[in-house]
Amino acid sequence: MTKTIAIIGALDTKGAEFAFVKGELLRRGCRALVINTGIIGEPAFVPDIAAEVVAQAGGRSLADLREQGDRGTAVATMTTGVTNVVKNLYDDGKIDGVLGMGGSAGTVMATAAMRQLPIGFPKVMVSTLAAGDTAVYVGTKDIVLIPSVVDVAGVNRISAAIFANAVGAIVGMVDTANPKRLRAVPAIETRPLIAASMFGNTTKLVDQCRAILDEQGYETLVFHATGTGGRTMESLINEGYFTAVLDVTTTEWADELVGGFLTAGPDRMDGAVRQNLPQVIAPGCLDMVNFWGPDSIPAKYKDRKFYHWNPNVTLMRTTPEENAQLGRILAEKANQSAAAVAFFLPLQGVSVLDSLGGEFWWPEADRALFDAIKSHIRPGIPVYELDCNINDATFAEAVTRKLLEFMA
């Protein structure tokens, strides 16, 4: 069956480039469904979906946008329009993948449409912005960004190779992917899914938990608590993928509170509440805030305790005052849950660094965190204090067995 790839781009200013891509798709046996997002002039060739249709899907006419002459309004309108058009094509089963190319405006439009599509659906974007901070374009979805190297302005010996590789990538994806849902290995695809949060300093803990859950017939999806990881976990929880949540690495809240670089935002921990899922919570890695290299650390923190995790990551120890606030936040988040929830507190430290003799070992700071959780938690939510480090086997066994108990 012939696969159909939606191509998103401005055919008025980048017509030759998209004609090349369309030809490559046809040469590889795919159908190209071209969506024109060009605002300024007429398309270089006839698209399958005209710019006027895209503009109308965004709530304006193309003539109005041209007459008004406001680039910001035009880009916003076409972004909304192409997002609606692509989502409708997907819902109707008319496309098997999406390929976009462009500079800043083109990247904004195409990736906005891609972010409305489910994980597992092929998405490739050739962009002049692919080498910078791409979080705003990727969001929590599996968008493949390919740096254009040169501007998307003409077909030359470099751009032709980049465009052809992008076509090869999307063709390979649609040949292997199931666009309607996450692909799964047949032997485990029916197992209930557990969401778990992990960081480098809690890897040992989560690996032990995952092994126990695997033995009990559950599949665990582990999310790296790097901001993007937490947001992705929350997104998939809200989409209904999971049976329960093992949120034992809540470190992203330290970055949210103190101003670190790996925050997952104020909605972190809300997904399980919204979906009424049982969860076990631990204050994993709340002893640390993440910055990049030393030059990225705000001057106000110059006298704090730091640990250089690697050349690009510097960790800052949280204080008793910050930990007290973090404990209150975690408790208040858990208090909103109508499902079964429990807290586990490791009295010998919340990370590898926060262990006896470790660089971040600070019992007074941990005690402030634990006391705040206990004082703000509502009646009915149990809090278990274990005299061990968070990465000890005793702790892993306890949190996992409690989650299994909740699910049973």
Backbone hydrogen bonds in HBPLUS format (Angstrom, degrees):
<---DONOR---> <-ACCEPTOR-->    atom                        ^
c    i                          cat <-CA-CA->   ^        H-A-AA   ^      H-
h    n   atom  resd res      DA  || num        DHA   H-A  angle D-A-AA Bond
n    s   type  num  typ     dist DA aas  dist angle  dist       angle   num
A0031-ARG N   A0003-LYS O   2.80 MM  28  6.09 172.9  1.81 163.1 165.6     1
A0096-ASP N   A0004-THR O   2.71 MM  92  5.36 170.5  1.72 162.6 160.3     2
A0005-ILE N   A0031-ARG O   2.84 MM  26  6.18 167.0  1.86 169.8 168.7     3
A0033-LEU N   A0005-ILE O   2.85 MM  28  5.92 171.2  1.85 148.3 149.1     4
A0006-ALA N   A0097-GLY O   2.90 MM  91  6.23 165.0  1.93 155.7 151.0     5
A0099-LEU N   A0006-ALA O   2.78 MM  93  6.13 163.0  1.81 170.4 175.1     6
A0007-ILE N   A0033-LEU O   2.88 MM  26  5.97 159.9  1.92 137.5 141.7     7
A0035-ILE N   A0007-ILE O   2.75 MM  28  5.89 169.7  1.76 175.0 173.0     8
A0008-ILE N   A0099-LEU O   2.93 MM  91  6.36 156.4  1.99 150.1 157.3     9
A0009-GLY N   A0035-ILE O   3.22 MM  26  6.55 158.0  2.27 172.9 179.4    10
A0037-THR N   A0009-GLY O   2.90 MM  28  5.41 163.3  1.93 124.0 128.5    11
A0014-LYS N   A0010-ALA O   3.02 MM   4  5.76 143.9  2.16 143.0 153.9    12
A0044-ALA N   A0011-LEU O   2.94 MM  33  5.65 146.8  2.06 127.9 132.2    13
A0018-PHE N   A0014-LYS O   3.17 MM   4  6.45 162.2  2.20 153.5 158.1    14
A0019-ALA N   A0015-GLY O   2.88 MM   4  6.03 148.3  1.99 149.7 159.3    15
A0020-PHE N   A0016-ALA O   3.03 MM   4  6.23 150.1  2.12 141.9 149.3    16
A0021-VAL N   A0017-GLU O   3.08 MM   4  6.43 157.8  2.13 144.7 150.3    17
A0022-LYS N   A0018-PHE O   2.87 MM   4  6.00 162.4  1.90 146.1 151.2    18
A0023-GLY N   A0019-ALA O   2.97 MM   4  6.15 158.2  2.02 143.4 149.4    19
A0024-GLU N   A0020-PHE O   2.95 MM   4  6.27 150.5  2.04 147.3 155.6    20
A0025-LEU N   A0021-VAL O   2.96 MM   4  6.26 156.4  2.01 153.1 159.0    21
A0026-LEU N   A0022-LYS O   2.99 MM   4  6.27 163.2  2.02 153.2 157.6    22
A0027-ARG N   A0023-GLY O   2.90 MM   4  6.06 153.1  1.98 143.4 151.4    23
A0028-ARG N   A0024-GLU O   3.06 MM   4  6.27 136.0  2.26 138.6 149.3    24
A0028-ARG N   A0025-LEU O   3.12 MM   3  5.13 129.1  2.39  94.2 107.7    25
A0030-CYS N   A0025-LEU O   2.94 MM   5  5.27 164.0  1.97 152.1 146.8    26
A0029-GLY N   A0026-LEU O   3.05 MM   3  5.13 162.7  2.08 107.2 110.9    27
A0048-ASP N   A0034-VAL O   2.94 MM  14  5.12 134.4  2.16 126.7 140.7    28
A0049-ILE N   A0034-VAL O   2.98 MM  15  6.35 152.1  2.05 163.2 163.9    29
A0036-ASN N   A0049-ILE O   3.00 MM  13  6.25 173.9  2.01 176.1 174.1    30
A0053-VAL N   A0050-ALA O   3.09 MM   3  5.34 123.8  2.42 101.1 114.1    31
A0054-VAL N   A0050-ALA O   3.20 MM   4  6.61 154.2  2.27 146.5 153.7    32
A0055-ALA N   A0051-ALA O   2.85 MM   4  6.10 163.5  1.87 154.9 159.0    33
A0056-GLN N   A0052-GLU O   2.99 MM   4  6.17 161.8  2.02 146.3 151.1    34
A0057-ALA N   A0053-VAL O   3.00 MM   4  6.22 149.9  2.09 142.1 150.4    35
A0058-GLY N   A0054-VAL O   3.08 MM   4  6.39 123.0  2.42 136.4 151.4    36
A0058-GLY N   A0055-ALA O   2.89 MM   3  4.98 137.7  2.07  97.8 111.1    37
A0060-ARG N   A0055-ALA O   3.12 MM   5  5.47 168.5  2.14 140.5 136.9    38
A0059-GLY N   A0056-GLN O   3.01 MM   3  5.01 161.1  2.05 102.8 108.8    39
A0065-LEU N   A0061-SER O   3.16 MM   4  6.51 156.7  2.21 148.7 154.5    40
A0066-ARG N   A0062-LEU O   2.97 MM   4  6.25 159.5  2.02 151.7 157.1    41
A0067-GLU N   A0063-ALA O   2.90 MM   4  6.06 156.5  1.96 146.6 153.7    42
A0068-GLN N   A0064-ASP O   2.86 MM   4  6.00 159.8  1.90 150.1 155.4    43
A0069-GLY N   A0065-LEU O   3.03 MM   4  6.13 155.4  2.09 142.3 149.0    44
A0074-ALA N   A0070-ASP O   3.00 MM   4  6.21 162.0  2.04 154.1 159.9    45
A0075-VAL N   A0071-ARG O   2.86 MM   4  6.05 167.9  1.87 159.6 161.7    46
A0076-ALA N   A0072-GLY O   3.03 MM   4  6.17 163.6  2.05 147.6 152.5    47
A0077-THR N   A0073-THR O   2.91 MM   4  6.07 159.5  1.96 149.1 154.9    48
A0078-MET N   A0074-ALA O   2.92 MM   4  6.11 170.2  1.93 155.7 158.2    49
A0079-THR N   A0075-VAL O   2.84 MM   4  5.92 144.4  1.97 143.9 154.2    50
A0080-THR N   A0076-ALA O   3.08 MM   4  6.31 164.2  2.11 148.2 151.2    51
A0081-GLY N   A0077-THR O   2.88 MM   4  6.08 159.7  1.92 148.3 155.1    52
A0082-VAL N   A0078-MET O   2.84 MM   4  5.90 170.3  1.85 146.9 149.1    53
A0083-THR N   A0079-THR O   3.08 MM   4  6.10 152.6  2.16 142.5 150.3    54
A0084-ASN N   A0080-THR O   3.06 MM   4  6.30 158.5  2.11 148.4 153.4    55
A0085-VAL N   A0081-GLY O   2.91 MM   4  6.16 160.5  1.95 152.2 158.2    56
A0086-VAL N   A0082-VAL O   2.93 MM   4  5.98 169.9  1.94 147.9 150.6    57
A0087-LYS N   A0083-THR O   3.02 MM   4  6.10 159.5  2.07 143.9 150.3    58
A0088-ASN N   A0084-ASN O   3.03 MM   4  6.16 156.1  2.09 146.0 151.9    59
A0089-LEU N   A0085-VAL O   3.00 MM   4  6.28 155.2  2.06 147.7 154.8    60
A0090-TYR N   A0086-VAL O   2.90 MM   4  6.17 158.8  1.95 151.6 157.2    61
A0091-ASP N   A0087-LYS O   2.88 MM   4  6.10 167.2  1.90 150.6 154.3    62
A0092-ASP N   A0088-ASN O   2.95 MM   4  6.07 146.1  2.07 144.0 152.5    63
A0094-LYS N   A0089-LEU O   2.92 MM   5  5.24 165.6  1.94 162.1 158.4    64
A0093-GLY N   A0090-TYR O   2.91 MM   3  5.07 159.3  1.95 109.3 115.5    65
A0098-VAL N   A0122-PRO O   3.06 MM  24  6.33 147.9  2.17 136.0 145.6    66
A0124-VAL N   A0098-VAL O   2.99 MM  26  6.39 159.8  2.04 157.1 163.7    67
A0100-GLY N   A0124-VAL O   2.94 MM  24  6.43 155.9  2.00 152.8 160.8    68
A0126-VAL N   A0100-GLY O   2.88 MM  26  6.20 167.2  1.90 150.1 149.7    69
A0102-GLY N   A0126-VAL O   3.06 MM  24  6.58 140.9  2.22 155.5 167.3    70
A0128-THR N   A0102-GLY O   3.37 MM  26  6.82 146.0  2.49 148.3 155.3    71
A0107-THR N   A0103-GLY O   2.85 MM   4  5.80 149.7  1.94 144.6 152.8    72
A0108-VAL N   A0104-SER O   3.00 MM   4  6.22 159.0  2.05 148.0 153.6    73
A0109-MET N   A0105-ALA O   3.02 MM   4  6.28 167.8  2.03 156.5 158.4    74
A0110-ALA N   A0106-GLY O   3.03 MM   4  6.09 171.6  2.03 150.3 151.8    75
A0111-THR N   A0107-THR O   3.01 MM   4  5.83 162.4  2.04 145.4 151.1    76
A0112-ALA N   A0108-VAL O   3.15 MM   4  6.04 145.3  2.27 137.2 146.2    77
A0113-ALA N   A0109-MET O   3.26 MM   4  6.60 155.3  2.32 148.8 154.3    78
A0114-MET N   A0110-ALA O   3.00 MM   4  6.32 154.1  2.07 144.9 152.9    79
A0115-ARG N   A0111-THR O   2.89 MM   4  6.04 148.9  1.99 146.6 153.2    80
A0116-GLN N   A0113-ALA O   3.22 MM   3  5.59 153.5  2.30 106.7 114.4    81
A0117-LEU N   A0114-MET O   3.03 MM   3  5.45 164.4  2.05 115.8 120.5    82
A0121-PHE N   A0118-PRO O   3.21 MM   3  5.86 164.2  2.24 133.0 135.7    83
A0144-VAL N   A0123-LYS O   3.04 MM  21  6.14 172.9  2.05 145.0 146.3    84
A0125-MET N   A0144-VAL O   2.81 MM  19  6.13 161.1  1.85 167.3 168.1    85
A0146-ILE N   A0125-MET O   2.79 MM  21  6.05 164.7  1.82 155.2 157.1    86
A0127-SER N   A0146-ILE O   3.00 MM  19  6.21 155.4  2.06 150.2 157.6    87
A0148-SER N   A0127-SER O   2.98 MM  21  5.29 149.8  2.07 130.5 129.8    88
A0132-GLY N   A0129-LEU O   3.21 MM   3  5.80 172.2  2.21 121.7 124.1    89
A0137-TYR N   A0134-THR O   2.96 MM   3  5.39 139.8  2.13 111.4 122.8    90
A0138-VAL N   A0134-THR O   2.97 MM   4  6.16 164.5  1.99 164.4 169.5    91
A0139-GLY N   A0135-ALA O   2.84 MM   4  5.46 158.7  1.88 142.0 149.3    92
A0141-LYS N   A0138-VAL O   3.20 MM   3  5.86 166.7  2.22 138.5 140.2    93
A0150-VAL N   A0148-SER O   2.59 MM   2  5.38 136.0  1.78 114.6  99.1    94
A0153-ALA N   A0151-ASP O   2.79 MM   2  5.29 128.2  2.06 108.0  91.7    95
A0160-ALA N   A0156-ASN O   2.82 MM   4  5.54 160.9  1.86 150.6 156.2    96
A0161-ALA N   A0158-ILE O   3.10 MM   3  5.37 120.4  2.47 102.2 116.1    97
A0162-ILE N   A0158-ILE O   3.09 MM   4  6.45 158.3  2.14 152.5 158.9    98
A0163-PHE N   A0159-SER O   2.79 MM   4  5.98 170.6  1.80 159.6 161.7    99
A0164-ALA N   A0160-ALA O   2.92 MM   4  5.99 160.2  1.96 143.6 149.7   100
A0165-ASN N   A0161-ALA O   2.98 MM   4  6.11 154.0  2.05 143.3 150.2   101
A0166-ALA N   A0162-ILE O   2.97 MM   4  6.25 152.5  2.05 148.6 156.3   102
A0167-VAL N   A0163-PHE O   2.98 MM   4  6.31 154.9  2.04 149.1 155.7   103
A0168-GLY N   A0164-ALA O   2.89 MM   4  6.18 157.1  1.94 145.2 152.1   104
A0169-ALA N   A0165-ASN O   2.84 MM   4  6.13 148.6  1.94 146.1 154.7   105
A0170-ILE N   A0166-ALA O   3.03 MM   4  6.34 166.8  2.05 153.7 155.4   106
A0171-VAL N   A0167-VAL O   2.91 MM   4  6.05 162.3  1.95 155.0 160.4   107
A0172-GLY N   A0168-GLY O   2.94 MM   4  6.03 158.1  1.99 142.5 148.8   108
A0173-MET N   A0169-ALA O   2.96 MM   4  6.21 151.9  2.04 146.4 154.5   109
A0174-VAL N   A0170-ILE O   2.99 MM   4  6.24 167.6  2.01 152.9 154.7   110
A0175-ASP N   A0171-VAL O   3.08 MM   4  6.19 137.6  2.26 142.0 153.1   111
A0176-THR N   A0173-MET O   3.04 MM   3  5.40 145.6  2.16 106.1 116.0   112
A0177-ALA N   A0173-MET O   2.77 MM   4  5.72 150.7  1.86 162.8 172.0   113
A0188-ILE N   A0185-VAL O   2.97 MM   3  5.74 155.0  2.03 128.0 134.4   114
A0189-GLU N   A0185-VAL O   3.05 MM   4  5.79 126.3  2.35 155.0 166.3   115
A0191-ARG N   A0188-ILE O   3.07 MM   3  5.49 162.9  2.10 116.6 122.1   116
A0219-GLU N   A0192-PRO O   2.91 MM  27  6.08 174.7  1.92 165.4 167.2   117
A0243-THR N   A0193-LEU O   2.78 MM  50  5.67 170.9  1.79 167.2 164.0   118
A0194-ILE N   A0219-GLU O   2.78 MM  25  6.11 150.8  1.87 155.7 161.8   119
A0221-LEU N   A0194-ILE O   2.82 MM  27  6.10 162.1  1.85 168.6 174.5   120
A0195-ALA N   A0244-ALA O   3.15 MM  49  6.56 165.8  2.17 155.1 155.9   121
A0246-LEU N   A0195-ALA O   2.69 MM  51  5.98 174.5  1.69 173.0 174.4   122
A0196-ALA N   A0221-LEU O   3.00 MM  25  6.17 154.8  2.07 159.1 156.1   123
A0223-PHE N   A0196-ALA O   2.83 MM  27  6.18 158.9  1.87 162.4 169.4   124
A0197-SER N   A0246-LEU O   3.32 MM  49  6.80 150.2  2.42 150.1 149.7   125
A0198-MET N   A0223-PHE O   2.95 MM  25  6.00 156.2  2.01 157.9 154.8   126
A0225-ALA N   A0198-MET O   2.82 MM  27  5.78 162.8  1.85 162.4 165.7   127
A0202-THR N   A0199-PHE O   2.94 MM   3  5.19 163.9  1.97 112.2 117.5   128
A0206-VAL N   A0202-THR O   3.10 MM   4  6.41 170.8  2.11 162.5 162.3   129
A0207-ASP N   A0203-THR O   2.92 MM   4  6.04 160.4  1.96 156.1 161.8   130
A0208-GLN N   A0204-LYS O   3.18 MM   4  6.33 155.3  2.24 144.0 149.7   131
A0209-CYS N   A0205-LEU O   3.01 MM   4  6.34 158.8  2.06 151.4 157.9   132
A0210-ARG N   A0206-VAL O   2.81 MM   4  5.91 161.8  1.84 151.0 156.1   133
A0211-ALA N   A0207-ASP O   3.12 MM   4  6.28 150.4  2.21 140.1 147.2   134
A0212-ILE N   A0208-GLN O   3.23 MM   4  6.55 156.2  2.29 147.2 152.4   135
A0213-LEU N   A0209-CYS O   2.96 MM   4  6.25 167.7  1.98 157.6 161.0   136
A0214-ASP N   A0210-ARG O   2.86 MM   4  5.97 153.4  1.93 146.3 153.8   137
A0215-GLU N   A0211-ALA O   3.13 MM   4  6.36 153.5  2.21 141.9 148.0   138
A0216-GLN N   A0212-ILE O   3.17 MM   4  6.47 137.6  2.36 141.2 152.7   139
A0216-GLN N   A0213-LEU O   3.09 MM   3  5.03 127.5  2.38  93.0 107.1   140
A0218-TYR N   A0213-LEU O   2.93 MM   5  5.27 162.5  1.96 147.8 145.6   141
A0217-GLY N   A0214-ASP O   3.13 MM   3  5.25 164.5  2.16 107.7 110.7   142
A0226-THR N   A0224-HIS O   2.71 MM   2  5.63 136.4  1.90 112.7  98.0   143
A0231-ARG N   A0227-GLY O   3.00 MM   4  6.21 162.2  2.03 149.2 154.2   144
A0232-THR N   A0228-THR O   2.85 MM   4  6.01 154.2  1.92 148.7 156.1   145
A0233-MET N   A0229-GLY O   2.93 MM   4  6.14 159.0  1.98 147.4 153.2   146
A0234-GLU N   A0230-GLY O   2.98 MM   4  6.21 164.8  2.00 150.1 153.9   147
A0235-SER N   A0231-ARG O   2.92 MM   4  6.08 152.3  1.99 142.5 150.6   148
A0236-LEU N   A0232-THR O   2.95 MM   4  6.21 162.7  1.98 155.9 158.9   149
A0237-ILE N   A0233-MET O   2.90 MM   4  6.10 150.7  1.99 149.1 158.1   150
A0238-ASN N   A0234-GLU O   2.97 MM   4  6.17 161.3  2.00 146.9 151.6   151
A0239-GLU N   A0235-SER O   3.05 MM   4  6.31 129.2  2.32 134.6 148.6   152
A0241-TYR N   A0236-LEU O   3.32 MM   5  5.99 173.9  2.32 161.4 160.1   153
A0240-GLY N   A0237-ILE O   3.01 MM   3  5.34 160.5  2.05 109.8 115.5   154
A0245-VAL N   A0278-PRO O   3.02 MM  33  6.46 155.6  2.09 151.7 159.3   155
A0280-VAL N   A0245-VAL O   3.05 MM  35  6.57 150.5  2.14 158.6 167.7   156
A0247-ASP N   A0280-VAL O   2.85 MM  33  6.00 126.2  2.14 156.1 171.9   157
A0282-ALA N   A0247-ASP O   3.06 MM  35  6.46 151.8  2.15 139.2 136.1   158
A0253-TRP N   A0250-THR O   3.11 MM   3  6.14 164.8  2.14 129.8 133.1   159
A0254-ALA N   A0251-THR O   2.84 MM   3  5.44 141.6  1.98 116.8 127.1   160
A0256-GLU N   A0252-GLU O   3.01 MM   4  6.30 152.7  2.09 144.2 152.3   161
A0257-LEU N   A0253-TRP O   2.94 MM   4  6.06 156.4  1.99 144.9 150.2   162
A0258-VAL N   A0254-ALA O   2.98 MM   4  5.99 168.4  1.99 149.8 153.3   163
A0259-GLY N   A0255-ASP O   2.87 MM   4  5.22 144.7  2.00 133.7 141.2   164
A0260-GLY N   A0255-ASP O   2.90 MM   5  3.98 138.6  2.08 112.9 121.5   165
A0261-PHE N   A0290-ASN O   2.80 MM  29  5.73 166.0  1.82 156.0 160.4   166
A0268-ARG N   A0265-GLY O   3.34 MM   3  5.99 166.6  2.36 118.8 120.9   167
A0270-ASP N   A0267-ASP O   2.97 MM   3  5.45 152.9  2.04 144.2 142.2   168
A0274-ARG N   A0270-ASP O   2.96 MM   4  6.25 163.2  1.99 158.7 163.2   169
A0275-GLN N   A0271-GLY O   2.93 MM   4  6.12 159.6  1.97 155.3 161.0   170
A0277-LEU N   A0272-ALA O   2.91 MM   5  4.98 165.6  1.93 145.8 150.1   171
A0276-ASN N   A0273-VAL O   3.20 MM   3  5.04 155.7  2.26  98.3 105.6   172
A0279-GLN N   A0340-ALA O   3.00 MM  61  6.55 151.2  2.08 149.4 158.0   173
A0342-ALA N   A0279-GLN O   3.22 MM  63  6.82 140.9  2.38 145.7 156.7   174
A0281-ILE N   A0342-ALA O   2.90 MM  61  6.22 169.2  1.91 165.8 169.5   175
A0344-PHE N   A0281-ILE O   2.97 MM  63  6.38 148.0  2.07 161.6 170.2   176
A0286-LEU N   A0283-PRO O   3.35 MM   3  5.77 154.6  2.42 134.3 128.2   177
A0285-CYS N   A0350-VAL O   2.88 MM  65  5.44 170.7  1.89 137.7 140.8   178
A0288-MET N   A0285-CYS O   3.37 MM   3  5.90 161.6  2.41 114.7 115.3   179
A0318-THR N   A0287-ASP O   2.99 MM  31  5.11 151.4  2.07 115.4 121.4   180
A0289-VAL N   A0316-MET O   2.85 MM  27  5.02 139.6  2.02 135.5 148.6   181
A0316-MET N   A0289-VAL O   2.85 MM  27  5.02 154.7  1.92 143.0 151.2   182
A0291-PHE N   A0314-THR O   2.86 MM  23  5.11 154.3  1.92 155.5 163.0   183
A0314-THR N   A0291-PHE O   2.86 MM  23  5.11 166.2  1.88 130.4 135.1   184
A0296-SER N   A0293-GLY O   2.90 MM   3  5.58 161.8  1.93 124.6 130.7   185
A0297-ILE N   A0294-PRO O   3.28 MM   3  5.69 168.3  2.30 113.8 117.3   186
A0301-TYR N   A0298-PRO O   3.02 MM   3  5.78 164.6  2.04 122.0 127.0   187
A0302-LYS N   A0299-ALA O   3.09 MM   3  5.33 162.0  2.12 122.4 121.0   188
A0304-ARG N   A0301-TYR O   3.03 MM   3  5.48 166.5  2.05 125.1 126.0   189
A0317-ARG N   A0305-LYS O   2.95 MM  12  5.55 165.0  1.98 153.7 158.6   190
A0307-TYR N   A0315-LEU O   2.78 MM   8  5.07 146.0  1.90 145.4 152.0   191
A0315-LEU N   A0307-TYR O   2.79 MM   8  5.07 174.6  1.80 157.7 155.7   192
A0309-TRP N   A0313-VAL O   3.03 MM   4  5.53 119.5  2.41 137.4 153.1   193
A0310-ASN N   A0313-VAL O   3.30 MM   3  5.24 165.7  2.33 140.8 141.5   194
A0313-VAL N   A0310-ASN O   3.13 MM   3  5.24 155.8  2.19 110.8 117.9   195
A0323-ASN N   A0319-THR O   2.85 MM   4  6.06 158.0  1.90 153.6 160.6   196
A0324-ALA N   A0320-PRO O   2.93 MM   4  6.12 146.8  2.04 144.8 152.9   197
A0325-GLN N   A0321-GLU O   3.30 MM   4  6.62 153.8  2.37 142.1 148.0   198
A0326-LEU N   A0322-GLU O   2.92 MM   4  6.22 154.1  1.99 147.8 155.8   199
A0327-GLY N   A0323-ASN O   2.85 MM   4  6.03 158.4  1.89 149.9 154.9   200
A0328-ARG N   A0324-ALA O   3.18 MM   4  6.41 155.4  2.24 141.4 147.4   201
A0329-ILE N   A0325-GLN O   3.01 MM   4  6.30 157.5  2.06 148.5 154.5   202
A0330-LEU N   A0326-LEU O   2.99 MM   4  6.24 169.3  2.01 157.5 159.0   203
A0331-ALA N   A0327-GLY O   3.07 MM   4  6.21 162.3  2.10 146.7 151.7   204
A0332-GLU N   A0328-ARG O   2.93 MM   4  6.09 162.8  1.96 151.6 156.5   205
A0333-LYS N   A0329-ILE O   2.97 MM   4  6.19 151.9  2.05 150.7 158.3   206
A0334-ALA N   A0330-LEU O   3.04 MM   4  6.29 164.4  2.06 150.3 154.2   207
A0335-ASN N   A0331-ALA O   2.84 MM   4  6.02 147.7  1.95 149.3 159.1   208
A0336-GLN N   A0333-LYS O   3.29 MM   3  5.74 153.4  2.37 107.8 114.8   209
A0337-SER N   A0334-ALA O   3.03 MM   3  5.59 165.8  2.05 120.3 124.9   210
A0343-PHE N   A0382-PRO O   2.99 MM  39  6.34 168.7  2.01 158.2 161.6   211
A0384-TYR N   A0343-PHE O   2.86 MM  41  6.14 169.0  1.87 148.8 150.2   212
A0345-LEU N   A0384-TYR O   2.74 MM  39  6.08 164.9  1.77 165.5 168.9   213
A0386-LEU N   A0345-LEU O   2.93 MM  41  6.14 166.7  1.95 160.7 164.6   214
A0349-GLY N   A0346-PRO O   3.15 MM   3  5.73 142.4  2.30 127.2 124.3   215
A0347-LEU N   A0386-LEU O   2.83 MM  39  5.89 161.0  1.86 159.1 164.5   216
A0348-GLN N   A0388-CYS O   2.93 MM  40  4.77 156.9  1.99 127.7 120.8   217
A0390-ILE N   A0349-GLY O   3.05 MM  41  6.21 147.7  2.16 149.9 159.8   218
A0360-PHE N   A0353-LEU O   3.03 MM   7  5.13 151.0  2.12 118.9 122.8   219
A0358-GLY N   A0355-SER O   2.61 MM   3  5.02 160.3  1.64 147.2 147.4   220
A0361-TRP N   A0358-GLY O   3.19 MM   3  5.18 169.1  2.20 109.3 111.1   221
A0365-ALA N   A0362-TRP O   2.98 MM   3  5.50 124.6  2.30 113.8 127.1   222
A0366-ASP N   A0362-TRP O   3.16 MM   4  6.52 160.3  2.20 154.6 160.8   223
A0367-ARG N   A0363-PRO O   2.85 MM   4  6.02 155.8  1.90 148.1 155.3   224
A0368-ALA N   A0364-GLU O   3.07 MM   4  6.29 151.8  2.15 141.9 148.4   225
A0369-LEU N   A0365-ALA O   3.17 MM   4  6.48 151.3  2.26 142.8 150.2   226
A0370-PHE N   A0366-ASP O   2.88 MM   4  6.21 165.8  1.90 158.7 161.7   227
A0371-ASP N   A0367-ARG O   2.84 MM   4  5.89 168.1  1.86 153.1 156.9   228
A0372-ALA N   A0368-ALA O   3.13 MM   4  6.11 152.7  2.21 136.7 143.8   229
A0373-ILE N   A0369-LEU O   3.15 MM   4  6.43 156.4  2.21 148.2 154.2   230
A0374-LYS N   A0370-PHE O   3.03 MM   4  6.32 166.9  2.05 154.2 157.2   231
A0375-SER N   A0371-ASP O   2.87 MM   4  6.00 151.3  1.96 146.7 154.8   232
A0376-HIS N   A0372-ALA O   3.10 MM   4  6.07 139.9  2.27 142.9 150.9   233
A0377-ILE N   A0373-ILE O   3.04 MM   4  5.91 130.1  2.30 146.9 156.9   234
A0381-ILE N   A0378-ARG O   3.40 MM   3  6.28 161.0  2.44 142.2 142.8   235
A0388-CYS N   A0386-LEU O   2.87 MM   2  5.60 135.7  2.07 105.5  92.0   236
A0392-ASP N   A0389-ASN O   3.04 MM   3  5.42 167.3  2.06 116.4 120.2   237
A0395-PHE N   A0392-ASP O   3.09 MM   3  5.47 123.3  2.43 105.3 118.0   238
A0396-ALA N   A0392-ASP O   3.16 MM   4  6.53 163.7  2.19 154.0 158.4   239
A0397-GLU N   A0393-ALA O   2.91 MM   4  6.05 165.4  1.93 154.4 157.9   240
A0398-ALA N   A0394-THR O   3.09 MM   4  6.21 156.8  2.15 141.3 147.7   241
A0399-VAL N   A0395-PHE O   3.02 MM   4  6.25 173.7  2.02 163.0 162.6   242
A0400-THR N   A0396-ALA O   3.14 MM   4  6.11 159.8  2.18 145.4 151.5   243
A0401-ARG N   A0397-GLU O   2.98 MM   4  5.99 161.4  2.02 146.3 151.8   244
A0402-LYS N   A0398-ALA O   3.09 MM   4  6.21 152.8  2.16 144.5 151.8   245
A0403-LEU N   A0399-VAL O   3.11 MM   4  6.34 156.1  2.17 141.5 147.6   246
A0404-LEU N   A0400-THR O   2.94 MM   4  6.22 159.5  1.99 151.9 157.6   247
A0405-GLU N   A0401-ARG O   2.89 MM   4  6.06 148.6  1.99 140.9 149.8   248
A0406-PHE N   A0402-LYS O   2.95 MM   4  6.26 155.8  2.01 149.9 155.6   249
A0407-MET N   A0403-LEU O   2.98 MM   4  6.28 159.9  2.02 150.6 155.7   250
A0408-ALA N   A0404-LEU O   2.92 MM   4  6.07 146.0  2.04 143.8 153.1   251
